[in-house]
Amino acid sequence: MATTRETAETPPALGFPPIEPYDSGLLDVGDGNEIYWETSGNPRGKPAVVVHGGPGSGGTRGSRRTFDPDVYRIILFDQRGCGESRPHASGHDVDLSCNTTDHLLADMERLREHLGVERWLMYGGSWGATLTLAYAERFPRRVDAIVLAAVTTTRLEEIDWLYHGLARLLPAEWEIFRDGVPPEKRDGDLVVAYDRLLRHPDPDVRRRAARQWCAWEDAVIAHENLGSPGQYSAKSDTAMLAMVRICAHYFAHAAWLTEWQLLQEAGALAGIPGVLVHGRLDLGSPLTTAWELAKVWPDAKLEIIDDAGHTGSAAMGQAVMRAIDAFGRR
């Protein structure tokens, strides 16, 4: 698929200059949870919300630089249990029963109302793509446009590929990941087994499980010399534990989405323009999902980046920024 030719109006290669929020806070979303949010850029600009990945990674503050601060009112938030949201899921006593996809969708809608936003552009990658699609299909009238990178829908087929199927390509690394669970669990669902380990009362067991999970995730992206290999294990122990605990919790429950749900309900996206940016070299989230989504969402354009994997590349970043810039000029 052809890519858009870069022009003099294309945003700068490394993003817009760093900016700081002009407002931020903690929003009470119920169940004892408060989510961190912030706004930067133009207070009267076009609202745009960044939906971070993981789940449980927390928002990347550098995402502000993806948007023209003169054009956009840039909204970042941390999903339940991670980043600067409270309580933090690294705490063993933090209950995750009220941390589900439905809870996150309700949180986003509450945040939109709290900030007085009528409709917003949505930008998300990886798990953030899944959550963005789920939100847009439930609240299509609140969405102006969508930009997705590293497209996922978190169906069982995708989860099984990432934590079992990839053993065909990375057998040595996968055996280490598999051997991180008790012997009697190694022939079963490894995600469920890790989810149990991350709820273990012994903190050493939880920390070891989180590190082994991240070592596997890093093995999957290790070939991406233009992206950010090693990014998972580089997290602090606290951030790592929260992310892996939330990831395992969501993936053990298939994100509380029925198989094919987001593709089957893509008709709700009719009239919402979208751009799907996906790396051809993405092992963890193969191109198939983005391809299938583009076929059932006629208003979306798929842009395939030949040199990018799951963690992206300069060309992938430019494609995302071009799409956001184009929507800002509408």
C-alpha positions as CSV (number, residue, x, y, z in Angstrom):
1,M,0.0,0.0,0.0
2,A,1.4,3.4,-0.9
3,T,2.3,5.8,1.8
4,T,1.6,9.5,1.9
5,R,4.5,11.5,0.4
6,E,6.1,13.8,2.9
7,T,5.6,17.6,2.2
8,A,6.7,20.8,3.7
9,E,3.6,20.8,5.8
10,T,4.4,17.5,7.4
11,P,5.0,17.8,11.2
12,P,8.6,17.7,12.4
13,A,10.4,14.3,12.4
14,L,10.9,14.2,16.1
15,G,7.6,15.7,17.1
16,F,6.6,19.2,18.2
17,P,8.6,21.0,20.9
18,P,8.0,19.7,24.5
19,I,5.1,21.3,26.3
20,E,3.7,21.1,29.8
21,P,0.1,20.7,30.9
22,Y,-1.9,23.8,31.6
23,D,-4.3,21.8,33.8
24,S,-4.4,18.4,35.5
25,G,-6.1,16.5,38.2
26,L,-7.5,13.3,39.7
27,L,-11.0,12.4,38.7
28,D,-13.1,10.2,41.0
29,V,-14.5,7.4,38.9
30,G,-16.0,5.3,41.7
31,D,-15.0,2.0,43.2
32,G,-12.3,3.8,45.2
33,N,-10.5,4.8,42.0
34,E,-9.2,8.1,40.8
35,I,-7.7,8.5,37.4
36,Y,-5.0,11.0,36.5
37,W,-5.7,13.4,33.6
38,E,-4.0,16.4,32.1
39,T,-4.6,18.9,29.3
40,S,-2.0,20.7,27.2
41,G,-1.8,22.6,24.0
42,N,-4.6,25.1,23.0
43,P,-7.4,25.3,25.6
44,R,-9.8,26.3,22.7
45,G,-8.3,23.8,20.2
46,K,-9.7,20.6,18.8
47,P,-10.0,18.0,21.6
48,A,-7.8,14.9,21.2
49,V,-7.5,12.1,23.7
50,V,-4.5,9.7,23.9
51,V,-5.5,6.2,24.9
52,H,-2.4,4.4,26.2
53,G,-1.5,0.8,25.7
54,G,-0.6,-2.1,28.0
55,P,-3.1,-2.5,29.5
56,G,-1.6,-1.0,32.5
57,S,1.4,0.9,31.0
58,G,0.2,4.3,31.9
59,G,0.2,7.3,29.6
60,T,3.4,8.4,27.9
61,R,3.8,12.1,28.6
62,G,5.9,12.4,25.4
63,S,2.7,11.8,23.4
64,R,1.9,15.5,23.8
65,R,4.5,16.1,21.1
66,T,2.5,14.1,18.6
67,F,0.0,17.0,18.3
68,D,0.3,20.5,17.1
69,P,-0.2,22.5,20.3
70,D,-1.6,25.4,18.4
71,V,-4.3,23.3,16.9
72,Y,-5.2,20.6,19.5
73,R,-6.4,20.5,23.1
74,I,-4.4,17.5,24.1
75,I,-5.9,15.2,26.7
76,L,-3.8,12.4,28.4
77,F,-5.0,10.1,31.1
78,D,-3.8,7.1,33.0
79,Q,-6.2,4.1,33.1
80,R,-7.2,2.6,36.4
81,G,-4.4,1.2,38.5
82,C,-1.4,2.6,36.6
83,G,0.6,5.7,36.0
84,E,-0.4,8.4,38.4
85,S,-3.9,7.0,38.9
86,R,-4.9,5.7,42.4
87,P,-4.7,3.2,43.8
88,H,-1.7,1.7,42.0
89,A,-2.0,-1.9,41.0
90,S,1.5,-2.7,42.1
91,G,0.0,-3.0,45.6
92,H,-1.0,-6.6,46.3
93,D,-4.0,-5.4,48.2
94,V,-5.4,-3.5,45.3
95,D,-8.6,-5.2,44.1
96,L,-8.8,-5.5,40.3
97,S,-12.3,-6.8,40.2
98,C,-13.5,-3.2,39.3
99,N,-10.8,-2.9,36.6
100,T,-12.4,-4.2,33.4
101,T,-13.0,-2.9,29.9
102,D,-16.5,-1.7,30.8
103,H,-15.0,0.2,33.8
104,L,-12.4,1.9,31.5
105,L,-15.1,2.8,28.9
106,A,-17.2,4.4,31.7
107,D,-14.1,6.3,33.0
108,M,-13.4,7.7,29.6
109,E,-16.9,8.9,29.2
110,R,-16.9,10.4,32.6
111,L,-13.6,12.2,31.8
112,R,-15.1,13.6,28.5
113,E,-18.0,15.0,30.4
114,H,-15.8,16.3,33.2
115,L,-13.7,18.3,30.6
116,G,-16.7,19.5,28.8
117,V,-15.8,17.9,25.5
118,E,-18.5,17.3,22.9
119,R,-16.5,15.1,20.5
120,W,-12.9,14.2,20.4
121,L,-10.3,12.8,18.1
122,M,-9.0,9.5,19.5
123,Y,-5.4,8.2,19.2
124,G,-4.4,4.8,20.6
125,G,-1.9,2.1,20.0
126,S,-1.7,-1.6,20.8
127,W,-4.1,-2.2,23.7
128,G,-5.0,1.5,23.3
129,A,-6.3,0.6,19.8
130,T,-8.6,-2.0,21.3
131,L,-9.9,0.3,24.0
132,T,-10.4,3.1,21.4
133,L,-12.4,0.8,19.1
134,A,-14.5,-0.4,22.0
135,Y,-15.3,3.2,23.1
136,A,-16.0,4.4,19.6
137,E,-18.4,1.5,18.9
138,R,-20.3,2.2,22.2
139,F,-20.2,6.0,21.9
140,P,-19.8,6.8,18.1
141,R,-21.5,10.2,18.4
142,R,-18.7,11.3,20.7
143,V,-15.9,10.5,18.3
144,D,-14.7,12.9,15.6
145,A,-11.9,10.9,14.1
146,I,-9.6,8.0,15.0
147,V,-5.9,7.3,14.5
148,L,-4.7,3.8,15.5
149,A,-1.2,2.4,15.6
150,A,-0.2,-1.3,16.1
151,V,-3.8,-2.3,15.8
152,T,-5.2,-5.0,18.1
153,T,-8.7,-6.1,19.1
154,T,-7.6,-8.4,21.9
155,R,-9.5,-11.4,20.7
156,L,-8.5,-14.8,22.0
157,E,-6.8,-15.6,18.7
158,E,-4.4,-12.6,19.2
159,I,-3.7,-13.4,22.8
160,D,-3.0,-17.1,22.0
161,W,-0.6,-16.1,19.2
162,L,1.4,-13.7,21.5
163,Y,1.7,-16.1,24.4
164,H,1.7,-19.5,22.7
165,G,1.9,-19.4,18.9
166,L,5.1,-17.3,18.8
167,A,6.8,-20.3,20.3
168,R,7.3,-21.5,16.7
169,L,9.5,-18.5,16.0
170,L,11.2,-18.0,19.4
171,P,11.3,-21.5,21.0
172,A,14.2,-20.9,23.4
173,E,12.8,-17.6,24.7
174,W,9.3,-19.1,24.9
175,E,10.5,-22.1,26.9
176,I,11.9,-19.7,29.5
177,F,8.6,-17.9,29.6
178,R,6.7,-21.2,29.9
179,D,9.0,-22.5,32.7
180,G,8.1,-19.4,34.8
181,V,4.9,-21.1,35.8
182,P,4.6,-24.3,38.0
183,P,5.3,-27.6,36.1
184,E,1.7,-28.7,36.3
185,K,0.5,-25.5,34.6
186,R,2.9,-25.5,31.6
187,D,0.7,-27.4,29.3
188,G,-2.3,-25.1,29.9
189,D,-3.1,-21.5,29.5
190,L,0.1,-19.6,30.4
191,V,-1.7,-16.3,30.7
192,V,-4.1,-17.7,33.3
193,A,-1.1,-19.3,35.1
194,Y,0.8,-16.0,35.2
195,D,-2.4,-14.2,36.4
196,R,-2.4,-16.5,39.4
197,L,1.2,-16.0,40.1
198,L,0.7,-12.2,40.1
199,R,-1.9,-12.7,42.8
200,H,0.4,-14.8,45.0
201,P,0.9,-13.6,48.6
202,D,4.7,-13.8,48.3
203,P,6.1,-10.6,46.8
204,D,9.1,-12.4,45.5
205,V,6.9,-14.7,43.5
206,R,5.0,-11.7,42.0
207,R,8.2,-9.8,41.2
208,R,9.7,-12.9,39.5
209,A,6.6,-13.5,37.4
210,A,6.5,-9.9,36.3
211,R,10.1,-9.9,35.2
212,Q,9.7,-13.2,33.3
213,W,6.6,-11.8,31.6
214,C,8.5,-8.7,30.5
215,A,11.5,-10.8,29.4
216,W,9.2,-12.6,27.0
217,E,7.6,-9.4,25.8
218,D,11.1,-8.0,25.1
219,A,12.1,-11.2,23.3
220,V,9.2,-10.6,20.9
221,I,10.3,-7.1,20.0
222,A,14.1,-7.8,20.1
223,H,14.3,-7.8,16.3
224,E,12.9,-4.3,16.1
225,N,16.1,-2.3,15.7
226,L,14.2,0.8,14.6
227,G,11.8,0.7,17.5
228,S,12.3,0.3,21.3
229,P,13.5,-3.2,22.1
230,G,14.0,-3.8,25.8
231,Q,11.4,-1.3,26.8
232,Y,9.4,-3.6,29.0
233,S,12.2,-4.8,31.3
234,A,13.5,-1.2,31.6
235,K,10.4,-0.2,33.6
236,S,10.8,0.4,37.4
237,D,9.7,-2.5,39.6
238,T,6.6,-0.7,40.6
239,A,5.5,0.2,37.0
240,M,6.4,-3.3,35.8
241,L,4.4,-5.0,38.5
242,A,1.3,-2.9,37.9
243,M,1.5,-3.3,34.1
244,V,2.0,-7.1,34.1
245,R,-0.6,-7.6,36.8
246,I,-3.2,-5.6,34.8
247,C,-2.1,-7.2,31.5
248,A,-2.5,-10.7,32.9
249,H,-5.8,-9.8,34.5
250,Y,-7.2,-8.5,31.2
251,F,-5.8,-11.1,28.9
252,A,-6.9,-14.0,31.2
253,H,-10.4,-12.7,30.7
254,A,-10.0,-11.9,26.9
255,A,-10.7,-8.2,28.0
256,W,-14.3,-9.2,28.6
257,L,-15.0,-8.9,24.9
258,T,-16.6,-11.7,22.9
259,E,-14.5,-13.2,20.1
260,W,-14.6,-11.0,17.0
261,Q,-16.8,-8.4,18.8
262,L,-15.0,-5.3,17.7
263,L,-14.8,-6.5,14.1
264,Q,-18.5,-7.6,14.0
265,E,-19.7,-4.3,15.5
266,A,-17.5,-2.1,13.3
267,G,-20.6,-0.9,11.5
268,A,-21.0,1.5,14.4
269,L,-17.9,3.3,13.1
270,A,-19.7,4.3,9.9
271,G,-19.1,8.0,9.2
272,I,-16.1,8.2,11.5
273,P,-12.9,8.7,9.5
274,G,-9.9,6.7,10.6
275,V,-6.3,6.0,9.8
276,L,-4.7,2.6,10.8
277,V,-0.9,2.6,10.9
278,H,0.6,-0.8,11.3
279,G,4.2,-2.2,11.0
280,R,4.7,-5.0,8.6
281,L,7.4,-6.5,10.9
282,D,5.1,-6.6,14.0
283,L,5.5,-10.1,15.4
284,G,3.4,-9.6,18.5
285,S,0.4,-8.1,16.7
286,P,0.5,-9.3,13.1
287,L,-0.9,-7.2,10.3
288,T,-3.9,-9.5,9.8
289,T,-6.0,-7.7,12.4
290,A,-5.5,-4.2,10.9
291,W,-6.2,-5.7,7.5
292,E,-9.4,-7.3,8.7
293,L,-10.5,-4.1,10.4
294,A,-9.9,-2.0,7.3
295,K,-12.2,-4.3,5.3
296,V,-15.1,-3.8,7.7
297,W,-14.6,-0.1,8.3
298,P,-14.9,1.7,4.9
299,D,-14.1,5.1,6.3
300,A,-10.7,4.0,7.5
301,K,-7.4,4.0,5.5
302,L,-4.7,1.4,6.3
303,E,-1.1,2.5,6.0
304,I,1.5,-0.3,6.2
305,I,4.9,0.7,7.4
306,D,7.5,-1.7,5.9
307,D,10.3,-1.0,8.4
308,A,8.3,-1.0,11.6
309,G,7.4,-3.5,14.2
310,H,5.2,-3.2,17.3
311,T,7.3,-0.5,18.9
312,G,7.3,1.6,15.8
313,S,9.9,3.5,13.7
314,A,10.5,7.0,12.6
315,A,8.4,6.3,9.5
316,M,5.6,5.0,11.6
317,G,5.7,8.0,13.9
318,Q,5.6,10.3,10.8
319,A,2.6,8.5,9.5
320,V,0.7,8.9,12.8
321,M,1.6,12.6,12.9
322,R,0.5,13.1,9.3
323,A,-2.8,11.6,10.0
324,I,-3.4,13.7,13.2
325,D,-2.2,16.8,11.4
326,A,-4.6,16.2,8.5
327,F,-7.6,15.7,10.9
328,G,-6.5,19.0,12.6
329,R,-6.8,20.8,9.3
330,R,-10.3,19.7,8.6
